[in-house]
Amino acid sequence: MAKAPVLTPQADDFPRWYQDLITKAELADNGPVRGTMVIRPYGYGLWERMQQEMDARIKEAGAQNAYFPLFIPQSYLTKEAQHVEGFAPELAVVTRGGGKELEEPVVVRPTSETVINASFAKWVQSYRDLPLLINQWANVVRWEMRPRVFLRTTEFLWQEGHTAHATYEEARDYAAYIHRRVYADFMENVLAMDVVLGRKTPQERFAGAINTLTLEAMMRDGKALQMGTSHELGTNFAQAFGTQYLSKDGNQELVWQTSWGSSTRMVGGLIMSHGDDNGLRVPPRLASVQVVVMAIKGDEAITKVREIGERLKAAGIRVQVDDRVDTPFGRRAVDWELKGVPVRIEIGPRDLAAGTAMLARRIPGGKEPVAIDSLAGLLPEVFEEDQARLLAESSARRVSRTTDVATVEEAAEVAAAGGWARLPWATLGGEGEAKLAENAVTVRCLLAEDGSVPDSDDAPGTVAVVARAY
């Protein structure tokens, strides 16, 4: 009798495959309140590595970390009309505390533009206080009607950057810097995910922003996932909160602002971009465990894998030793494959006798014997090959499944078939965008003819990228 697969095959039921993988690779569980999640240690290890890599880039961009309250006075949100209208359906509101009715309801943080502006208005007095560049690592709550672990949850983890500048041009350029030099660099070079950098349509932009820059990635089922956004807020929040500065000319001026964010949704994107029917495949630069050194059986093998583990740690490799020989080797190997650890080093009595180890590579697949003494020098090359392979696969998928079309109807057909469509924005327009939305198809972003980010919503030659999305 054939052995039943550990995971539902992607081709049979992609959503079920996704949920199977999250459960069996021990990434997360559903929380006790609908729409919440418990992130398990291995899944949280992925998020921690994302935080570390992102945080370094954010600090390189000049931003400093701070923390702002989880609870926001409801009156703060009503100060910016578009903002409160955009978030109203998702808000969680607290009306009682300490056994009493609150004098003013408080909102559980859906995003922090309003509460941070209350502080910015106090901190910014002069042009000498600018630019003010702040980032926060926090949780947020948006009441989700159709939850899916990592992709759409009522509570999720994220970083949100908020900045204030003296001029429109400074704010615009900083939002673009975050978009490309922080987010795109991280997603392409660490997550090994091909992302399209574009501009959101007026209908899709962040509530209260004058422009939203987005990064869109194609998942293995052809749907799009928004991986991060960077917003130009103009002076909308500055007007609402009176965030002003005294200019060099002695005039009171409103600050120009940005906000930008990425979240644990990136973990979901990682799964759906790189995972296969055997489990997750983690890019080596991201992996919290790059190598697992496994003893097959025997005391000598246990001693050797511990020795190798220490040697690899000393070489700067993130390694875990698996010496649980009382658990069947096959079961352990399947578990590590599900978790997507890039490399397994397997050692048993025969390997010890030959002075070799079996090197199993998760990303391309396959095994080969290698000299134990060569591992520390060999592994960095293997990591770079596998990192590049994942990015190349991600890019090839998007290119092969993106079709240039001429009509709204053709765009809808391509999206329904699991691909992305490109067509002139002048052909589609707001009316065509609304028509696509009736079939659960959205304009993911706008591009210039050369694939760059257009300077405006109506720049000549602008192209719309259309797809179904998570």
C-alpha positions as CSV (number, residue, x, y, z in Angstrom):
1,M,0.0,0.0,0.0
2,A,1.3,3.4,-1.0
3,K,2.2,5.7,1.9
4,A,-0.3,8.6,2.3
5,P,1.3,12.1,1.7
6,V,2.1,14.1,4.8
7,L,0.6,17.2,3.2
8,T,-2.3,17.7,0.8
9,P,-0.8,18.2,-2.6
10,Q,-0.8,21.8,-3.8
11,A,-2.4,20.9,-7.1
12,D,-5.3,19.2,-5.3
13,D,-6.2,21.9,-2.8
14,F,-3.7,24.8,-2.3
15,P,-5.5,26.4,0.8
16,R,-5.6,23.0,2.5
17,W,-1.9,22.4,1.7
18,Y,-1.2,25.8,3.3
19,Q,-3.0,25.0,6.5
20,D,-1.5,21.5,6.6
21,L,2.0,22.9,6.4
22,I,1.4,25.5,9.1
23,T,0.2,22.8,11.4
24,K,2.6,20.0,10.6
25,A,5.7,22.1,10.4
26,E,4.7,23.5,13.8
27,L,4.6,27.1,12.7
28,A,1.4,28.3,14.3
29,D,-2.0,27.3,15.8
30,N,-5.3,29.1,15.8
31,G,-5.9,31.1,19.0
32,P,-8.9,30.8,21.3
33,V,-10.5,34.0,19.9
34,R,-11.6,33.7,16.2
35,G,-9.0,35.2,14.0
36,T,-6.1,35.1,16.4
37,M,-3.1,32.9,16.2
38,V,-0.5,31.3,18.4
39,I,2.9,31.6,16.8
40,R,4.9,28.5,17.8
41,P,8.7,28.7,18.4
42,Y,9.8,27.6,15.0
43,G,7.4,30.0,13.3
44,Y,8.4,32.8,15.7
45,G,12.1,32.0,14.9
46,L,11.3,32.9,11.3
47,W,9.7,36.2,12.4
48,E,12.6,37.0,14.7
49,R,15.1,36.6,11.8
50,M,12.8,38.8,9.6
51,Q,12.8,41.4,12.4
52,Q,16.6,41.3,12.7
53,E,17.2,41.8,9.0
54,M,14.6,44.5,8.7
55,D,15.6,46.3,11.8
56,A,19.1,46.7,10.6
57,R,17.9,48.2,7.3
58,I,15.5,50.5,9.0
59,K,18.2,51.8,11.3
60,E,20.5,52.2,8.3
61,A,17.8,54.5,6.9
62,G,18.1,56.7,10.0
63,A,15.0,55.7,11.9
64,Q,15.0,54.9,15.6
65,N,12.8,52.5,17.5
66,A,10.2,53.7,20.0
67,Y,7.0,52.4,21.5
68,F,3.5,54.0,21.6
69,P,0.3,53.0,23.4
70,L,-1.9,50.1,22.4
71,F,-5.0,52.0,23.4
72,I,-5.9,55.1,21.3
73,P,-8.7,57.6,22.3
74,Q,-11.5,57.2,19.8
75,S,-11.5,61.0,19.2
76,Y,-8.0,60.7,17.8
77,L,-9.2,58.6,14.9
78,T,-12.1,61.0,14.0
79,K,-9.7,63.8,13.5
80,E,-8.7,62.6,10.0
81,A,-11.9,61.8,8.1
82,Q,-10.5,59.5,5.4
83,H,-8.5,57.5,8.0
84,V,-11.4,56.8,10.3
85,E,-13.7,55.9,7.4
86,G,-11.1,53.5,6.0
87,F,-10.6,51.7,9.3
88,A,-14.1,51.9,10.9
89,P,-15.2,48.3,9.9
90,E,-12.1,46.8,11.4
91,L,-11.9,48.6,14.8
92,A,-12.0,46.9,18.2
93,V,-13.4,49.4,20.7
94,V,-13.1,49.2,24.5
95,T,-16.0,50.8,26.4
96,R,-15.5,49.4,29.9
97,G,-12.4,49.3,32.1
98,G,-11.9,48.6,35.8
99,G,-15.6,47.6,36.0
100,K,-16.8,51.0,34.9
101,E,-17.9,52.7,31.7
102,L,-15.1,54.7,30.2
103,E,-15.6,58.4,29.8
104,E,-14.3,58.1,26.2
105,P,-14.1,54.8,24.4
106,V,-10.6,53.7,23.4
107,V,-9.7,51.9,20.2
108,V,-7.3,48.9,20.2
109,R,-4.4,50.0,17.9
110,P,-5.2,49.3,14.2
111,T,-2.3,51.5,13.1
112,S,-0.6,54.3,14.9
113,E,-0.7,57.4,12.7
114,T,-3.0,59.2,15.1
115,V,-1.4,58.4,18.4
116,I,2.1,59.0,17.1
117,N,1.0,62.4,15.7
118,A,-0.2,63.4,19.1
119,S,3.4,63.0,20.2
120,F,5.0,64.5,17.1
121,A,2.9,67.6,17.6
122,K,4.7,68.0,21.0
123,W,8.2,67.0,19.8
124,V,8.4,69.1,16.7
125,Q,8.9,72.8,17.3
126,S,11.6,73.9,14.9
127,Y,13.1,73.0,11.6
128,R,16.0,71.7,13.7
129,D,13.8,68.9,15.0
130,L,13.4,67.5,11.4
131,P,13.4,65.0,9.9
132,L,11.9,63.0,12.7
133,L,12.3,59.3,11.9
134,I,10.6,56.8,14.2
135,N,9.8,53.0,13.9
136,Q,7.8,50.8,16.1
137,W,7.7,47.0,16.5
138,A,4.3,46.2,17.9
139,N,1.0,44.2,17.6
140,V,-2.1,45.6,16.0
141,V,-5.8,44.6,15.9
142,R,-8.1,44.7,12.9
143,W,-11.3,42.8,13.2
144,E,-11.0,40.3,10.4
145,M,-14.1,38.7,8.9
146,R,-12.3,36.0,6.8
147,P,-9.2,35.0,8.9
148,R,-6.3,32.9,7.6
149,V,-3.2,32.3,9.7
150,F,-0.4,34.7,9.0
151,L,-2.2,36.2,6.0
152,R,-5.2,37.8,7.6
153,T,-5.6,37.6,11.4
154,T,-7.4,39.8,13.9
155,E,-4.2,40.4,15.8
156,F,-0.8,40.4,14.0
157,L,2.7,41.6,14.6
158,W,4.4,44.2,12.5
159,Q,6.7,47.2,12.2
160,E,5.3,50.6,11.4
161,G,7.5,53.6,10.5
162,H,6.4,57.2,10.9
163,T,8.3,60.2,9.8
164,A,8.0,64.0,9.7
165,H,9.8,66.2,7.2
166,A,10.2,69.8,6.3
167,T,9.1,69.5,2.6
168,Y,7.0,67.4,0.3
169,E,10.1,66.3,-1.7
170,E,11.9,65.1,1.4
171,A,8.9,63.0,2.5
172,R,8.3,61.6,-1.0
173,D,12.0,60.6,-1.4
174,Y,12.1,59.0,2.1
175,A,8.9,56.9,1.3
176,A,10.5,55.8,-1.9
177,Y,13.8,55.0,-0.1
178,I,12.0,52.7,2.4
179,H,10.1,51.1,-0.5
180,R,13.1,50.1,-2.5
181,R,16.2,50.2,-0.2
182,V,14.6,48.7,2.9
183,Y,11.6,46.6,1.8
184,A,12.6,45.4,-1.7
185,D,16.2,44.8,-0.7
186,F,15.1,42.6,2.2
187,M,12.4,40.7,0.3
188,E,14.6,40.0,-2.7
189,N,17.9,39.4,-0.9
190,V,16.8,37.7,2.3
191,L,13.4,36.2,1.6
192,A,14.5,35.4,-2.0
193,M,11.1,36.6,-3.2
194,D,10.6,38.4,-6.5
195,V,8.5,41.5,-5.8
196,V,7.0,44.0,-8.2
197,L,7.3,47.6,-7.0
198,G,4.5,49.9,-7.9
199,R,2.0,52.5,-7.0
200,K,-1.5,51.8,-5.7
201,T,-4.5,53.2,-7.4
202,P,-6.5,56.0,-5.6
203,Q,-9.1,53.3,-4.8
204,E,-6.5,51.0,-3.2
205,R,-4.3,53.5,-1.4
206,F,-4.0,53.7,2.4
207,A,-6.8,55.7,4.1
208,G,-5.5,59.2,4.7
209,A,-2.5,59.0,2.3
210,I,-1.9,61.0,-0.9
211,N,0.1,58.1,-2.4
212,T,0.8,54.4,-1.5
213,L,3.8,52.5,-2.8
214,T,3.4,48.7,-2.7
215,L,5.4,45.5,-3.1
216,E,3.4,42.7,-4.7
217,A,4.6,39.0,-4.9
218,M,3.1,36.1,-6.9
219,M,2.4,33.0,-4.8
220,R,2.7,29.5,-6.2
221,D,-1.1,29.4,-7.0
222,G,-0.8,32.6,-9.1
223,K,-2.5,34.9,-6.6
224,A,-0.9,38.1,-5.5
225,L,0.2,39.0,-1.9
226,Q,0.9,42.5,-0.8
227,M,4.1,42.2,1.1
228,G,4.6,45.7,2.4
229,T,3.6,49.4,1.7
230,S,5.1,52.8,2.1
231,H,2.8,55.8,2.2
232,E,3.1,59.5,1.5
233,L,0.7,61.1,4.0
234,G,1.1,64.7,2.8
235,T,0.0,67.1,5.5
236,N,-3.3,65.4,6.2
237,F,-2.4,64.2,9.7
238,A,-0.3,67.3,10.4
239,Q,-3.4,69.5,9.8
240,A,-5.5,67.2,12.0
241,F,-3.1,67.3,14.9
242,G,-1.4,70.7,14.4
243,T,2.0,69.2,13.8
244,Q,4.0,72.3,12.8
245,Y,7.5,73.6,12.8
246,L,9.1,77.1,12.8
247,S,11.0,77.3,9.5
248,K,14.4,79.0,8.9
249,D,12.4,82.0,7.6
250,G,10.5,82.3,10.8
251,N,7.2,80.9,9.5
252,Q,5.0,78.2,11.0
253,E,4.8,75.4,8.5
254,L,3.0,72.0,8.5
255,V,5.2,68.9,8.4
256,W,5.1,66.4,5.5
257,Q,4.8,62.8,6.6
258,T,5.3,59.2,5.7
259,S,4.2,55.9,7.2
260,W,5.3,52.4,6.2
261,G,4.7,48.9,7.4
262,S,5.3,45.2,7.0
263,S,4.0,42.3,9.1
264,T,3.8,38.6,9.9
265,R,2.0,38.4,6.6
266,M,5.5,37.9,5.2
267,V,5.7,34.5,6.9
268,G,2.6,33.5,4.9
269,G,4.2,34.8,1.8
270,L,7.4,32.9,2.5
271,I,5.3,29.7,2.8
272,M,3.2,30.2,-0.3
273,S,6.1,31.4,-2.5
274,H,8.7,28.7,-1.6
275,G,6.8,25.7,-0.1
276,D,6.4,22.5,-2.1
277,D,4.5,19.3,-1.5
278,N,7.1,18.1,1.0
279,G,6.9,21.2,3.2
280,L,8.5,24.6,3.6
281,R,11.7,25.7,1.9
282,V,13.5,28.4,3.9
283,P,16.1,30.7,2.2
284,P,19.4,30.1,3.9
285,R,20.0,33.9,4.6
286,L,16.7,33.9,6.6
287,A,16.8,30.5,8.2
288,S,17.0,30.5,12.0
289,V,18.4,27.0,11.6
290,Q,20.5,26.7,8.4
291,V,21.8,23.2,9.1
292,V,20.6,20.4,11.3
293,V,23.3,17.8,12.1
294,M,21.6,14.4,12.6
295,A,22.9,11.3,14.3
296,I,21.4,8.2,12.7
297,K,22.3,5.8,15.5
298,G,25.1,4.9,17.8
299,D,27.0,6.6,20.6
300,E,29.9,7.4,18.3
301,A,27.6,9.2,15.9
302,I,26.1,11.2,18.7
303,T,29.5,12.3,19.8
304,K,30.5,13.3,16.3
305,V,27.4,15.3,15.4
306,R,27.9,17.3,18.6
307,E,31.5,18.0,17.7
308,I,30.4,19.0,14.1
309,G,27.7,21.2,15.5
310,E,30.2,23.2,17.6
311,R,32.6,23.4,14.7
312,L,29.9,24.9,12.4
313,K,28.7,27.3,15.1
314,A,32.3,28.6,15.4
315,A,32.2,29.2,11.6
316,G,29.2,31.4,12.0
317,I,26.6,28.9,10.8
318,R,23.2,28.7,12.5
319,V,23.1,25.0,13.4
320,Q,21.0,22.6,15.5
321,V,22.1,19.2,16.6
322,D,19.6,16.4,16.4
323,D,20.9,13.5,18.5
324,R,17.5,12.0,19.4
325,V,18.4,8.5,18.3
326,D,15.5,7.1,20.3
327,T,13.2,8.6,17.7
328,P,13.2,6.9,14.3
329,F,15.5,8.6,11.9
330,G,13.0,8.6,9.0
331,R,10.4,10.5,11.2
332,R,13.0,13.0,12.2
333,A,14.1,13.6,8.6
334,V,10.6,14.1,7.4
335,D,10.0,16.6,10.2
336,W,13.1,18.7,9.3
337,E,12.1,18.5,5.6
338,L,8.6,19.9,6.6
339,K,10.3,22.7,8.4
340,G,12.4,23.6,5.3
341,V,15.8,23.6,7.0
342,P,18.2,24.2,4.0
343,V,20.7,21.5,4.8
344,R,20.7,18.2,6.7
345,I,24.0,16.6,7.6
346,E,23.3,12.9,8.4
347,I,25.9,10.7,10.1
348,G,25.8,7.0,11.0
349,P,28.3,4.3,11.7
350,R,29.1,3.7,8.0
351,D,29.7,7.5,7.5
352,L,32.0,7.6,10.5
353,A,34.0,4.7,9.1
354,A,34.5,6.5,5.8
355,G,35.1,10.0,7.3
356,T,32.1,11.3,5.4
357,A,28.6,12.7,6.1
358,M,25.5,12.6,3.9
359,L,24.6,16.1,2.9
360,A,20.9,16.5,2.0
361,R,19.8,19.8,0.4
362,R,16.2,20.8,0.9
363,I,15.9,23.4,-1.8
364,P,17.1,21.6,-4.9
365,G,16.6,18.2,-3.3
366,G,19.1,15.3,-3.4
367,K,21.8,13.9,-1.2
368,E,25.6,13.4,-1.7
369,P,28.4,12.2,0.6
370,V,30.9,14.8,1.5
371,A,34.1,14.8,3.6
372,I,33.3,15.8,7.2
373,D,36.4,18.1,7.3
374,S,35.1,20.0,4.3
375,L,31.7,21.0,5.7
376,A,32.6,24.4,7.2
377,G,34.1,25.5,3.9
378,L,31.5,24.0,1.7
379,L,28.3,25.1,3.3
380,P,28.5,28.9,2.6
381,E,28.7,28.1,-1.1
382,V,25.7,25.7,-0.9
383,F,23.7,28.5,0.9
384,E,24.4,31.0,-1.8
385,E,23.5,28.6,-4.6
386,D,20.2,27.7,-2.9
387,Q,19.4,31.4,-2.0
388,A,19.9,32.3,-5.7
389,R,17.9,29.3,-6.9
390,L,14.8,30.3,-4.8
391,L,14.8,33.9,-6.1
392,A,15.3,32.7,-9.7
393,E,12.3,30.3,-9.3
394,S,10.1,33.1,-7.8
395,S,11.0,35.5,-10.7
396,A,10.5,32.9,-13.4
397,R,7.1,32.0,-12.0
398,R,5.9,35.6,-12.2
399,V,7.3,36.2,-15.7
400,S,5.8,33.0,-17.1
401,R,2.4,33.6,-15.6
402,T,2.0,37.3,-16.5
403,T,0.2,38.2,-19.7
404,D,-0.2,41.5,-21.5
405,V,-3.9,42.0,-22.5
406,A,-5.9,44.7,-24.2
407,T,-9.3,44.6,-22.5
408,V,-10.9,44.4,-19.0
409,E,-12.5,41.1,-20.0
410,E,-9.2,39.5,-20.9
411,A,-7.6,40.7,-17.7
412,A,-10.4,39.1,-15.7
413,E,-10.0,35.8,-17.6
414,V,-6.2,35.7,-16.9
415,A,-6.7,36.4,-13.2
416,A,-9.4,33.8,-12.9
417,A,-7.0,31.2,-14.5
418,G,-4.4,31.9,-11.9
419,G,-2.2,34.5,-13.5
420,W,-1.4,38.2,-13.6
421,A,-2.6,40.5,-16.4
422,R,-1.0,43.8,-17.5
423,L,-3.0,46.4,-19.5
424,P,-2.9,50.1,-20.0
425,W,-4.3,52.0,-17.0
426,A,-5.9,54.4,-19.5
427,T,-7.9,51.4,-20.9
428,L,-8.9,50.1,-17.5
429,G,-9.4,53.3,-15.4
430,G,-11.7,53.5,-12.3
431,E,-14.7,52.1,-14.1
432,G,-12.8,49.0,-15.2
433,E,-11.3,48.6,-11.8
434,A,-14.8,48.6,-10.3
435,K,-15.9,46.0,-12.9
436,L,-13.0,43.7,-12.0
437,A,-13.8,44.0,-8.3
438,E,-17.2,42.4,-9.0
439,N,-15.2,39.2,-9.8
440,A,-12.8,39.5,-6.8
441,V,-10.0,40.8,-9.1
442,T,-8.0,43.9,-8.1
443,V,-5.5,46.3,-9.5
444,R,-2.4,45.3,-7.5
445,C,-0.3,48.3,-8.6
446,L,0.5,50.7,-11.4
447,L,3.8,50.7,-13.3
448,A,5.5,53.0,-15.7
449,E,6.1,51.6,-19.2
450,D,9.7,50.6,-18.3
451,G,8.5,48.8,-15.1
452,S,9.5,51.5,-12.7
453,V,7.2,53.3,-10.3
454,P,5.2,56.1,-12.0
455,D,5.3,59.6,-10.6
456,S,1.6,60.1,-10.6
457,D,-1.7,58.2,-11.0
458,D,-2.2,59.4,-14.5
459,A,1.3,59.5,-15.9
460,P,1.3,58.7,-19.7
461,G,1.9,55.1,-20.5
462,T,1.0,53.8,-17.0
463,V,0.3,50.0,-16.9
464,A,-2.0,48.3,-14.4
465,V,-1.1,44.9,-12.9
466,V,-4.3,43.0,-12.3
467,A,-4.7,39.8,-10.2
468,R,-6.7,37.9,-7.6
469,A,-5.1,38.4,-4.2
470,Y,-4.9,37.3,-0.6
